[in-house]
Amino acid sequence: MAPARWRGLTATGLSTLLIAVTACGPVAERQARDLRVGYDSMDGALTVWPPRGSLAEDTTATAAVTEAVRDWRSPVDDRVHVPSSGILFSGEVDGRPLALVAASVPGEAASWLLQLTGDGDRYTVSHATEYTDPGYLVYSDVLPVQSADGRRYLTSERVRRLVGPNGRIVSDRDGLTSPVEVPRCRAVTVTATLRSTESLPRGRATDRLLDLGTGITAPRYPLVRDESGSGRRALTGLDTCLLANEDGPFGSIDRRVGDRDVPQSVPASWPMAKLAVRTLGELSLDGGEPAELEQLTWESAEGTMSAVVYRPAGDGAVVLSPADRTNPLQVYELPVPDQPLVVLSWRATKDTALSVPPNTIRLVDRPGLVVAPLPERRETFSLAAAEKTHYRSAGSPRR
């Protein structure tokens, strides 16, 4: 899903933005087999991703980067389509050659940001992150870069200023920022100020992104759009590495390619935008202090996802459920130590009625929310609505 500022473009304007301009500058001078340097996207008269870096005009470096990109394969063995990809940056960083490539991988209908490091006359792909939306890396204005001394960001020509998590303006050279202190496994906000362009006549003072932290591993893309700021509030105090693992909300639903799961690819439940949280209620176990139950929601490439967050009183550890796709009856398995729970949530109306297995102990029972001990074997819950009854299951084995 492209950022909102692009969705209002006319068909002619969008075509102008995306069509490769092959008759100008270094694009025409390179051999057809090489990646383009820069990306030929325009916002009115502005070149959004011009050639950047001290090696941008070095044909030997360009050829070596192209060769490395041709050899790279995605987790499902798809290859980059070189004619629709481009080198966004090519230069010396921290004493070594660095190249950043916006790579189109048609077989997965995705955008990959490839980070390549030079060694002698060869380059290798040292980091690859995927955003499961074709063309996103061309639409975006701030891209994450891995660095030995902290996170860096590559910014488009639309960015007039970038403010880091500490509230200070981040300096840059050729669009690549100096190292930014981003904590491990914690979400922080970076904010871009966008200049006035044809697509955004008044510019934008606060284009917010959440960086999920330096502990987020490839191929997971660590930046999430956060236009309203709700995502920052939702992730306060949460360990994003736990959110991202295979049992956590963001990592628990595997991507499917064809008829098989591909756990080595970015998960189907990985967040793209619209992170938010709401309180479901309180829960006391064994007479202890009440814990707070929250419902975390977000948009992924495959639709709206949600999960439950259990926040105990005091210094107890936060517990996270796996993700659940949007359903009339939401079912969350919450692995609370010594007392695994199932949380059932729905929109309560006069036409809805929940049915649970016999002898179910309802720890919380109110319209729209039931919490019970997780069944030791697979059990079925049902929600009768006006026109249809919805069935969901929970209990071991979970999947």
Secondary structure in CASP SS format (residue, H / E / C, confidence):
PFRMAT SS
TARGET T0000
AUTHOR 0000-0000-0000
METHOD secondary structure of the structure
MODEL  1
M C 1.00
A C 1.00
P C 1.00
A H 1.00
R H 1.00
W H 1.00
R H 1.00
G C 1.00
L C 1.00
T C 1.00
A H 1.00
T H 1.00
G H 1.00
L H 1.00
S H 1.00
T H 1.00
L H 1.00
L H 1.00
I C 1.00
A C 1.00
V C 1.00
T C 1.00
A C 1.00
C C 1.00
G H 1.00
P H 1.00
V H 1.00
A H 1.00
E H 1.00
R C 1.00
Q C 1.00
A C 1.00
R C 1.00
D C 1.00
L C 1.00
R E 1.00
V E 1.00
G C 1.00
Y E 1.00
D E 1.00
S E 1.00
M E 1.00
D E 1.00
G C 1.00
A C 1.00
L E 1.00
T E 1.00
V E 1.00
W E 1.00
P C 1.00
P C 1.00
R C 1.00
G C 1.00
S C 1.00
L C 1.00
A C 1.00
E C 1.00
D C 1.00
T H 1.00
T H 1.00
A H 1.00
T H 1.00
A H 1.00
A H 1.00
V H 1.00
T H 1.00
E H 1.00
A H 1.00
V H 1.00
R H 1.00
D H 1.00
W C 1.00
R E 1.00
S C 1.00
P C 1.00
V C 1.00
D C 1.00
D C 1.00
R E 1.00
V C 1.00
H C 1.00
V H 1.00
P H 1.00
S H 1.00
S C 1.00
G E 1.00
I E 1.00
L E 1.00
F E 1.00
S E 1.00
G E 1.00
E E 1.00
V E 1.00
D C 1.00
G C 1.00
R E 1.00
P E 1.00
L E 1.00
A E 1.00
L E 1.00
V E 1.00
A E 1.00
A E 1.00
S E 1.00
V E 1.00
P H 1.00
G H 1.00
E H 1.00
A C 1.00
A E 1.00
S E 1.00
W E 1.00
L E 1.00
L E 1.00
Q E 1.00
L E 1.00
T E 1.00
G E 1.00
D E 1.00
G C 1.00
D C 1.00
R E 1.00
Y E 1.00
T E 1.00
V E 1.00
S E 1.00
H E 1.00
A E 1.00
T E 1.00
E E 1.00
Y E 1.00
T C 1.00
D C 1.00
P C 1.00
G C 1.00
Y H 1.00
L H 1.00
V H 1.00
Y H 1.00
S C 1.00
D C 1.00
V E 1.00
L E 1.00
P E 1.00
V E 1.00
Q C 1.00
S C 1.00
A C 1.00
D C 1.00
G C 1.00
R E 1.00
R E 1.00
Y E 1.00
L E 1.00
T E 1.00
S C 1.00
E C 1.00
R C 1.00
V E 1.00
R E 1.00
R E 1.00
L E 1.00
V E 1.00
G C 1.00
P C 1.00
N C 1.00
G C 1.00
R C 1.00
I E 1.00
V C 1.00
S C 1.00
D E 1.00
R E 1.00
D C 1.00
G C 1.00
L E 1.00
T E 1.00
S C 1.00
P C 1.00
V E 1.00
E C 1.00
V C 1.00
P C 1.00
R C 1.00
C C 1.00
R C 1.00
A C 1.00
V E 1.00
T E 1.00
V E 1.00
T E 1.00
A E 1.00
T E 1.00
L E 1.00
R C 1.00
S C 1.00
T C 1.00
E C 1.00
S C 1.00
L C 1.00
P C 1.00
R C 1.00
G C 1.00
R E 1.00
A E 1.00
T E 1.00
D E 1.00
R E 1.00
L E 1.00
L E 1.00
D E 1.00
L C 1.00
G C 1.00
T C 1.00
G C 1.00
I C 1.00
T C 1.00
A C 1.00
P C 1.00
R E 1.00
Y C 1.00
P C 1.00
L E 1.00
V E 1.00
R E 1.00
D C 1.00
E C 1.00
S C 1.00
G C 1.00
S H 1.00
G H 1.00
R H 1.00
R H 1.00
A H 1.00
L C 1.00
T C 1.00
G C 1.00
L C 1.00
D C 1.00
T H 1.00
C H 1.00
L H 1.00
L H 1.00
A H 1.00
N C 1.00
E C 1.00
D C 1.00
G C 1.00
P C 1.00
F C 1.00
G C 1.00
S C 1.00
I C 1.00
D C 1.00
R E 1.00
R E 1.00
V E 1.00
G C 1.00
D C 1.00
R E 1.00
D E 1.00
V E 1.00
P C 1.00
Q C 1.00
S C 1.00
V C 1.00
P C 1.00
A C 1.00
S C 1.00
W C 1.00
P E 1.00
M E 1.00
A E 1.00
K E 1.00
L E 1.00
A E 1.00
V E 1.00
R E 1.00
T E 1.00
L E 1.00
G E 1.00
E E 1.00
L E 1.00
S C 1.00
L C 1.00
D C 1.00
G C 1.00
G C 1.00
E C 1.00
P C 1.00
A E 1.00
E E 1.00
L E 1.00
E E 1.00
Q E 1.00
L E 1.00
T E 1.00
W E 1.00
E E 1.00
S E 1.00
A C 1.00
E C 1.00
G E 1.00
T E 1.00
M E 1.00
S E 1.00
A E 1.00
V E 1.00
V E 1.00
Y E 1.00
R E 1.00
P C 1.00
A C 1.00
G C 1.00
D C 1.00
G C 1.00
A C 1.00
V C 1.00
V E 1.00
L E 1.00
S C 1.00
P C 1.00
A C 1.00
D E 1.00
R E 1.00
T C 1.00
N C 1.00
P C 1.00
L E 1.00
Q E 1.00
V E 1.00
Y E 1.00
E E 1.00
L E 1.00
P C 1.00
V C 1.00
P C 1.00
D C 1.00
Q C 1.00
P C 1.00
L E 1.00
V E 1.00
V E 1.00
L E 1.00
S E 1.00
W E 1.00
R C 1.00
A C 1.00
T C 1.00
K C 1.00
D C 1.00
T C 1.00
A E 1.00
L E 1.00
S E 1.00
V C 1.00
P C 1.00
P C 1.00
N C 1.00
T C 1.00
I C 1.00
R C 1.00
L C 1.00
V E 1.00
D E 1.00
R E 1.00
P C 1.00
G C 1.00
L E 1.00
V E 1.00
V E 1.00
A E 1.00
P E 1.00
L C 1.00
P C 1.00
E C 1.00
R C 1.00
R C 1.00
E E 1.00
T E 1.00
F E 1.00
S E 1.00
L E 1.00
A E 1.00
A C 1.00
A C 1.00
E C 1.00
K C 1.00
T E 1.00
H E 1.00
Y E 1.00
R E 1.00
S E 1.00
A E 1.00
G C 1.00
S C 1.00
P C 1.00
R C 1.00
R C 1.00
END
